[in-house]
Amino acid sequence: MLEIKIRQTGNIVILDLAGQIDVDSANLVEVAGQCVRDGYVDILCNLEDVRTIDYMGISVVVIAYKEVVNHQGRMKFTNVPAHLKSALAVSGMDRVIEIYASEDLALNSFKEDKIIENIKKMQLRRRFKRLPIDLKIELKSKRDNSPGCLKVDVLNLSAVGAFIFGCNKFKLGDEVILKMKLAPKQEELVLAARVVWIPDKAVQPHEYPGIGVEFSDISTDNQQKLIEFIERNLSFLSSD
């Protein structure tokens, strides 16, 4: 049976695995799933004390790995014994997962990923123009049926995010749904987003209550519609 001990370093969860990974190791999937549902999406599996892994055990690892990735998380592996590396190589898993020789190297790789991710986000934001606008939208939680905020204002819009004024029902990290209609066709867009910024009432009173959101899993089609809407309205502003 697979034994799992859980440790934590910052926002990274470390799973110390011991024993054998086989058909009876569904607890790995359960633990990984619970971690991401609790908001811990960076998971490091320490395989130092794993004796064996069979074909069904590799399937368990694949399922756990997919569970984390499907929640926009990362699962990495460290201290993998040579005989386990051979089994992973035969299955092709070694070409999919990231394996590190030591725990320190693995932990540092998570930090490096974050730095690279932030740089890419900054570059992405700079690619898209921002439109100052007063656009009424509906805003609600993605996770529950609470009423959210009806008829709040988007004051700044880009193809990757928006600043929304008039709603104080959400906190950093909350996942929300925006419903907006874009002129001239008044076609409704439904966009998923995450709250990434909340102004400080004492420091930024003119922007309170408001939230900055970053669109998540936006389709190419919807993003193109936003770009066209923004470009069209920016051209109107520049011609006035």
N, C-alpha and C positions, 0 to 999 in steps of 0.2 A: 504494500500500500504506500502511496505517496504521502509523505509528511510535508507540511508547509508551515514555515514560521515567517511571520511578517515583521519587517522593520521599516523605518522611514527615515529618509535623509532629505530635509527640505520638503519639496513637493514630489519627490521620487519615492515610490514604494519598492522595497526590495523583498523579493520572495526567496527565502532560503529553502530549496527543495532537497529532500532526502528520501532514499529508498529506490523504488522503481516506478517508471512512468509507463503505464499500460492501460488496458481497457477499463480498469477500475480507478483511473486517475481523473475522473470528472471534476473532482474538487479543485483542480487547477483552473478549469474553465469558470467554475462558480466564483472562486476568489478573484480572478482577473476581472470578471464581469462586475462584481460588487465594487471593486476598486474604481473602475471607470464611472460607475453610476454614482459613486460618492465624490466624483470630481478629480480623482487621482489618475491622470491619463498617461503618466510616464512610469513604466513598470520595468524593473530589472530582475531577471530570474538568475539566481545563483545555483548552478548545477554541480557544484563541487562534490556534494555528497550523494549524487544520484548514481546508483550502481548500474542500472540497465534501462534501456528504452527499446521497446519493440515496435512493430509496424503500427499497432493500434495506439501506442503511446505517442508516436509521431503525429497521428491524426488528432490526438488530444491537444498537442502543442499547437498544431495548425488552427484548430477551432479557437483556442485561447488567444492566439495571435490575431486572428481575424476579428474577434470580439473587441480587442483593444483598438485595432486600426479602424474599425467601423465607427468607433466613438472619437475619431480624430486623435487617437493616442499613439504611443510608441512603446513597443515591448522589445527589450534587448536582452542579451544573454552573456553571462560571464562564467569564468572558471569551468569551462566545459572539458571534461576528461577526454583523452585521446580516443577511447573506444566509442564514446558518444558522438564525437566529431565524425567518425567513420560512418556511423549509422545515419547521421544527418546528411552526410555527403552522398550516400547511396540514394537517399530519398530526394535529393535536390534541395532540401531545406536550407542548407548552408549558403545557397545563393540568394535566399529570400531574407533570412533573419540576419541581424548584426550580432557578431560574436566578438567579445573582448577578452583579452588575456587576464585582466585584473579588474577588480571592482572600481578602483580609482579611475582607470581609463574609461570604463563604461559610464560612470557618473559624469566625468568631464565631457563625454560625447553628448550627453543630454544638454549641458550648458552651451556647448558649441552649436548644437542644433537650434537652440533658442535664439542665439545671436544671429545666425544665418537667416532664420525665419523672420526676425525683426527687420533685418536689412532688406529682405525681399519685400516685406510689407511696405516699408518706406518707399522703396523704388516703385512698387505698384501704385501707391497713392499718388506719387508725383506724375505718373503717366496720365492720370485722369484729372480733368478740370473740375472745379467746384463751382456750383451755381448758387448765388444768394437768391432765395425765393421765399414766398409765403404760401405753402401748400398744405391744405388740410388733409390729415390722414387718420386712420384708425390704428390703434396700437394695443396689442394684447399679449399675454404670456403664451409661449409656445408649449409650456409644460402643464398648465392647468386651465380651468374654465373660468378663472377670475375675470371680471369685466374689463380690466385694463384701463386705457384712456381713449375716450372717443373724441374725435375732432380736435386733435392736437396739431401743432404747426411744425412742419419741416422748414427750417430757416436756412439750411445749407445742405446741398445735395450733390453727391458725386456718384460715380458708377460703382464705388466700393463701400460707401457708407453715407451717413447723414447725421445732422444735429437736429434733435427734436426738442421743441420748447413746449412746456405746459404739462409735463407729466413727472410725478415724483414717486411712482409706485414700484419702481424697479431699482435693483442694486447692480453693482459691477458683476459681470459674468452671467447675468440673467439672459436667457434666450427668449426672443420676442418675435412676433409676427407683425409686419407692417402691411396695411392695405392702402394703396394710393391710386388715384386716377390721373392719368397724364393727358393733357390737352394736346392736339385738338380732338382726338377721337374719344377721349374719356375712357380709354381702355384701362381696366383695373389690373394692377400688378399686386401680387401677394408675395412678399419677400421675407425670408427668415434672416434674423440678425442677432448679434450678441452685443450687450451693453459693454462698451470699452472705456467710457469716460463719463464722470459725473462732476459738474462744476461745484466748487466750494461756495456756499452761500455768502460767507463773509468776504471772500476774495473776489468772486465773480458774481455779484448780486444781479447783474443785468442778464446773465445767462441761466439763472435759477428761477423756477425748477426746469431743468433740462437734462438730456442725456445724449451722449455721442454713441452711435451704434455702427458696427461694422457688419456688412452683409455677409452671410455664410451660405455656402452651397448654392450661390446664385447661378442660374442657368445662363449660357451664352446668349440666348435669345433675349432674356430679360435685361441682361447687362447692356446689350446692344440698344434696346429700347431706351434705357436710361441715358446712354451716351448720346443718342440722336436727340432726345428731349433737351438735354443740357446744352448741346451744341446749338440747337435751334434757338433756345432762349438766350444764350450768350450772344448770339449774332444780333438778336433784337436789341439787347442792352447796348452793344457797341455801336449800333446804328442810330441810337437816340441822341 
